[in-house]
């Protein structure tokens, strides 16, 4: 008999004091919970110790997307405030080169009195015009000619698109820190509206240590988009629809993954974004194809994993699609028990928080 999973099945109590507001001074000194799926057993380490728990022949897959400063605070012509969160360029051509795109999809807050044709000003001649409204409370805006090139203006006026549970209150010094720390050390391809946070724990030295243990490392790109900010509202989770996100898997990455699969070597996904890209790209059995596209894959309990053998991930929000994904991978009860222990032991949760290695 098919059991329908309810939204409430993915809830858990979390004190606000457990939500990390700042990154640690050293990326790889965050805590790491080692979780075995087969029996639910757990060990507690520091993240840099992960180098001692990967195996020669493992394949570590990382998401090299790069976060852009897409949060803009502006004012309407009437003087009222408006905040924009740019999510991605409107056109396919723009997504290939975001730095040159002037037309963007975005979230606008507050949205109640916004209208097509309205202009929003961000200072120093930097402004946009609202072109249209899309489903799911999304808007399309076009940035208008200005004194400096668009990307230069965005880098100056834009803020790091931190999740709403991280408070900054306009602190300039913290914004400078977030520009560096809400970004992986291997970020390369611009286009993410949020960071692939499981990768924030790695340093270049740690990656080198991992490679010296005989672990192969490869990269793909998935631009984290608006779906990160959209809550699940339907109690029947099967009715939830994910926003699609752009991904790209290079030929050399696909070849490495397929070779590892054929040799029965372990594939370790760094983050839920890598997991979604790999599982979406799977052709049949343990094999993927190279190329780019969009994925709206919603991984929840009942999903059969074709590619991913182990997962490095952070601790996720209650009732979120990310919590459902890790529950699909390790089992809902196993994950919720691990989360309860993490709360008791003072682990730090969410984007700037601690990590799990599920194997």
C-alpha positions in Angstrom: 0.0 0.0 0.0 1.3 3.5 -0.9 1.7 5.7 2.1 1.2 9.4 1.4 3.8 11.5 3.3 2.4 14.6 4.9 4.1 18.0 5.4 3.9 17.6 9.2 5.9 14.4 8.9 9.0 16.6 8.2 8.6 19.0 11.1 10.9 19.2 14.2 11.4 21.6 17.0 14.4 23.9 16.7 15.4 26.7 19.1 16.3 30.0 17.4 19.6 29.9 19.2 20.6 26.9 17.0 20.4 29.0 13.8 23.9 30.1 12.8 24.0 33.9 12.1 27.7 34.0 11.2 30.3 31.7 9.7 33.0 30.3 11.8 36.4 31.9 11.6 37.8 28.8 9.9 35.7 27.2 7.3 36.7 23.6 7.9 36.4 23.8 11.7 32.6 23.4 11.7 31.2 20.3 13.3 30.6 17.2 11.3 28.1 14.5 12.1 28.9 11.1 10.5 25.7 9.2 9.9 25.5 5.6 8.8 22.2 4.9 6.9 22.3 1.2 7.5 21.9 1.4 11.3 21.5 5.1 12.1 24.7 5.2 14.1 26.4 8.6 14.5 29.8 10.0 15.3 30.8 13.6 16.0 33.9 15.1 14.4 35.3 18.4 13.0 34.8 18.9 9.3 38.5 18.8 8.4 38.5 15.2 9.7 36.4 14.2 6.7 39.7 13.6 4.9 40.3 10.6 7.1 36.9 9.1 6.3 36.9 9.2 2.5 38.4 6.3 0.7 40.9 5.9 -2.2 38.8 5.6 -5.3 35.9 7.7 -4.1 34.6 10.3 -6.5 33.7 13.7 -4.8 31.3 15.8 -6.9 31.2 19.6 -6.2 28.9 22.4 -7.5 31.0 25.3 -8.8 28.2 27.8 -9.1 29.0 31.3 -8.0 26.6 33.5 -6.0 26.1 37.1 -7.3 25.0 40.0 -5.1 21.4 40.0 -6.3 19.6 41.6 -3.4 18.8 45.2 -4.1 17.2 47.8 -1.8 15.5 50.6 -3.8 12.7 53.1 -3.8 9.7 53.6 -6.1 8.9 56.9 -7.7 6.4 57.5 -4.8 9.2 57.1 -2.3 8.1 53.8 -0.9 10.7 51.1 -0.4 11.1 48.0 -2.5 13.5 45.1 -2.2 14.4 43.0 -5.2 15.9 39.5 -5.2 17.2 38.8 -8.6 16.9 35.1 -9.4 18.0 34.6 -13.0 18.1 36.4 -16.4 14.8 36.1 -18.3 16.3 34.9 -21.6 18.3 31.8 -22.4 21.0 34.0 -23.8 21.1 36.0 -20.6 21.5 32.9 -18.5 24.6 31.9 -20.5 26.2 35.3 -19.6 24.4 37.0 -16.6 26.9 39.9 -16.6 25.5 41.3 -19.8 21.8 40.6 -19.3 19.5 43.6 -18.5 16.2 41.7 -18.2 15.8 39.6 -15.0 13.3 37.5 -13.1 13.0 38.5 -9.5 11.0 38.5 -6.3 9.8 42.0 -5.1 8.9 42.8 -1.5 6.5 44.2 -0.7 4.6 43.3 -3.9 1.1 44.3 -3.1 1.2 47.8 -4.8 3.7 47.0 -7.5 2.5 47.4 -11.1 3.8 46.9 -14.6 5.5 50.0 -15.9 6.7 51.1 -12.5 10.3 52.1 -12.0 12.5 51.3 -9.0 15.6 53.4 -8.2 18.7 52.1 -6.5 20.8 55.3 -6.5 23.5 56.8 -8.8 21.3 56.4 -11.9 20.9 52.7 -11.4 17.2 51.8 -11.9 14.8 49.2 -13.5 11.4 49.1 -14.9 8.8 46.4 -14.2 7.9 44.6 -17.4 5.5 41.9 -16.3 4.2 39.7 -13.5 4.7 35.9 -13.7 3.0 33.1 -11.7 4.2 32.2 -8.2 4.7 35.9 -7.2 7.6 36.4 -9.7 8.2 39.6 -11.7 10.3 40.5 -14.8 12.3 43.7 -14.7 14.5 45.5 -17.1 17.5 47.6 -16.0 17.8 50.8 -18.0 20.8 52.6 -19.5 23.1 54.0 -16.8 26.4 55.7 -16.4 28.3 52.6 -15.6 28.0 49.0 -17.1 25.2 47.0 -15.5 27.4 44.4 -13.8 29.6 47.1 -12.2 26.4 48.9 -10.9 25.0 45.6 -9.5 28.3 44.7 -7.7 28.3 48.2 -6.1 24.6 48.4 -5.2 23.7 44.7 -4.7 23.9 42.8 -1.4 24.7 39.2 -0.7 21.4 37.2 -1.0 21.5 35.7 2.4 18.5 33.7 3.5 15.9 35.6 5.6 16.8 33.9 8.9 20.3 35.5 8.8 20.0 39.1 10.0 22.5 41.9 9.0 20.6 45.2 9.6 22.8 47.0 7.0 26.1 46.3 8.7 28.7 47.1 6.0 31.6 45.1 7.5 29.4 42.0 7.7 28.4 42.5 4.0 32.1 42.4 3.1 32.5 39.2 5.1 29.4 37.6 3.5 30.7 38.4 0.0 33.6 36.1 0.7 32.1 33.5 3.1 28.7 32.9 1.4 30.7 31.5 -1.5 32.6 28.3 -1.9 36.4 28.5 -2.4 35.9 26.8 -5.8 33.0 29.0 -7.1 33.5 29.6 -10.8 30.3 30.0 -12.9 28.2 33.0 -12.0 24.4 32.5 -11.7 23.3 31.4 -8.2 20.7 33.3 -6.1 21.9 31.3 -3.1 25.0 29.4 -2.1 25.4 25.6 -2.3 26.0 25.6 1.4 27.4 22.1 1.9 30.5 23.3 0.0 31.1 26.3 2.3 33.1 24.0 4.7 35.8 23.2 2.2 39.2 24.9 2.0 41.7 24.5 -0.8 44.0 22.8 1.6 41.3 20.3 2.7 40.5 19.5 -0.9 44.2 18.9 -1.6 44.4 16.6 1.4 41.4 14.7 0.1 43.0 14.3 -3.3 46.2 13.1 -1.8 44.2 10.2 -0.2 43.4 9.0 -3.7 40.0 10.6 -4.0 39.0 12.0 -7.4 37.3 15.4 -7.6 35.0 16.6 -10.4 32.6 19.6 -10.8 29.2 20.4 -12.2 27.1 23.5 -12.1 23.6 24.0 -10.7 22.5 27.6 -10.3 20.6 27.6 -7.0 17.4 29.6 -7.7 14.1 30.8 -6.3 13.1 27.3 -5.2 15.4 27.7 -2.3 13.1 30.4 -0.9 9.7 28.8 -1.6 8.1 26.9 1.3 6.0 23.8 0.8 2.4 24.9 1.5 0.4 21.8 0.6 0.0 19.2 3.4 0.2 16.5 0.7 3.8 16.9 -0.3 3.3 15.1 -3.6 1.4 18.2 -4.8 4.3 20.5 -4.3 6.0 21.7 -7.5 9.7 22.6 -7.6 10.9 25.7 -9.5 13.3 24.6 -12.2 17.0 25.4 -12.0 19.7 25.5 -14.7 22.4 22.8 -14.5 25.4 21.8 -16.6 27.4 18.7 -16.5 30.7 18.8 -18.4 31.7 15.9 -20.5 34.8 15.1 -18.4 32.5 15.0 -15.2 30.0 12.7 -16.9 32.9 10.4 -18.0 34.4 10.3 -14.5 31.0 9.5 -12.9 30.2 6.8 -15.4 33.6 5.3 -15.0 33.3 5.3 -11.2 29.8 3.6 -11.5 31.2 0.9 -13.8 34.0 0.2 -11.4 31.6 0.2 -8.4 33.4 3.1 -6.7 31.6 5.4 -4.3 30.2 8.6 -5.6 29.9 11.3 -2.9 27.6 14.3 -3.7 28.6 17.5 -1.9 25.2 19.0 -1.3 21.5 18.6 -2.3 22.2 20.6 -5.5 24.7 18.1 -6.8 22.4 15.3 -5.8 19.5 16.8 -7.8 21.6 17.4 -10.9 23.1 13.9 -10.9 19.8 12.1 -10.2 18.1 14.2 -12.9 20.8 13.5 -15.4 20.8 9.7 -14.8 19.8 7.9 -18.0 19.2 4.4 -16.7 20.8 2.5 -13.9 24.1 4.1 -12.8 24.9 6.2 -15.8 24.5 9.9 -16.7 24.8 12.0 -19.8 26.8 15.2 -20.2 25.0 18.5 -21.2 22.9 21.3 -19.7 19.3 21.8 -19.1 16.8 22.6 -16.3 15.7 20.4 -13.5 12.6 20.5 -11.3 13.2 17.1 -9.8 11.6 16.8 -6.3 13.4 14.1 -4.4 11.3 12.9 -1.5 10.9 9.5 0.3 10.3 6.8 -2.2 12.9 8.1 -4.7 15.3 5.5 -6.0 18.9 6.9 -6.0 20.7 5.9 -9.2 24.0 7.7 -8.8 24.6 9.1 -5.3 26.2 6.7 -2.7 27.0 9.2 0.0 26.0 12.8 0.8 27.6 15.7 2.5 25.0 18.3 3.5 24.0 20.9 6.1 21.1 20.8 8.6 18.0 22.0 6.9 14.8 23.8 7.7 11.8 22.0 9.1 9.1 21.2 6.5 11.5 22.0 3.6 12.2 20.1 0.3 15.8 19.8 1.4 14.9 18.0 4.5 12.7 15.7 2.4 15.6 15.0 0.1 17.9 13.9 2.9 15.1 11.9 4.4 14.7 10.1 1.1 18.4 9.3 1.2 18.8 8.2 4.8 15.2 7.5 6.0 12.9 10.0 7.7 13.1 8.5 11.1 16.9 8.2 11.0 17.3 11.8 9.9 14.8 13.2 12.5 16.6 11.3 15.3 19.9 12.7 14.1 18.5 16.2 14.1 17.2 15.8 17.6 20.6 14.8 18.8 22.2 17.6 16.9 19.9 20.1 18.7 20.8 18.5 22.1 24.5 18.8 21.3 24.4 22.4 20.2 25.1 21.9 16.5 24.7 25.0 14.3 21.9 24.8 11.8 21.2 26.1 8.2 23.4 27.9 5.7 26.3 29.0 8.0 25.8 26.0 10.2 27.5 22.5 10.7 27.5 19.5 8.3 26.5 15.9 8.0 28.3 13.1 6.1 25.7 10.5 5.3 27.1 7.2 4.0 
